[in-house]
Structure formats: C-alpha cells, structure tokens
Amino acid sequence: FEKLIVYPENMRANIDRTRGLIFSQRVLLTLTEKGVTREDAYKLVQKNAMHVWRNSTDFKSLLLKDKDVTKALSKKDIEGCFDLQYHLRNVDKTFDELGIK
C-alpha cells in the first residue's frame, strides 16, 4: 500500500457514472424495513434501475417520482439511501487495522 496512489476526483467520477445505481441495495433494504415484501421491493428497484440503464437518467430522481416507492419511503428515507458516508463509515478503522496512515 505504500506506493498506492489514490485519485479521489476519479473515484467520485466513477461513482457518479452509475447515476445512483450503486445505492440500489440500500433502497431495497430500506423498502423491506418499511414493510414492503422483498419480492415487491426488488421489482420496484429493478423497474427503476432498468429505466436508468436504458435512458441514462438519475436513479434517485426516478425513485422520488415513483408513487409506489413513495408510498413506502419518504423523501428523507430515499435521500438517506444515497448517503455515501454510510458506505465509508468504517474506512478509518479499516486503514488502522491495515496499518495505513
């Protein structure tokens, strides 16, 4: 790791290229936490995800407009699913365990 070069701007650009699809699992899990069956949650996420792939649209925007999704999730719930910090919450601990400073 001592010769590892990190380019945060490139990392962010790669995340942004997914148009929010990297957060689809959190959306699915949040839907199930709110009482939607796993099967129905999967269908809702898949329907919107396929629209993103086919039309180069933004996943979060689609979810916020989807009446079936917003029946179960508030705007705040949806916004929370797209919090990148949730996925980075253990980075410092991981680096400490690996001896990386």
Steps between C-alpha positions, in 0.01 A plus 500: 500500500794734540510569125124520459387820333142605556316742275188609693365702207516196273341282767212745534460522122475121481237495774304772320510303174266244662232773521419382851465130428770412752244589766236256375568245773442760772174596331391138489586444866331822609184401313495166680561672835191711430285192446520440126551133418842414366347389172308826455798708611717322244246569225486870589877535509549297183237696307668830583853365453418373152358840412832657607699262278276548200454876523810630680286657769564549870392217732413719798287733287305205365439361847377836625246509215390137533169496686543136599837577658381817672207312655759318708789745519504868583729742319726489806511119486597508133761771553647292784550205266731715288732604782848400388631545854298193604730289283813678618424487872767236573778628275712641782464181703595290199805714429602478867470121494713487185757738647434767237529863601 
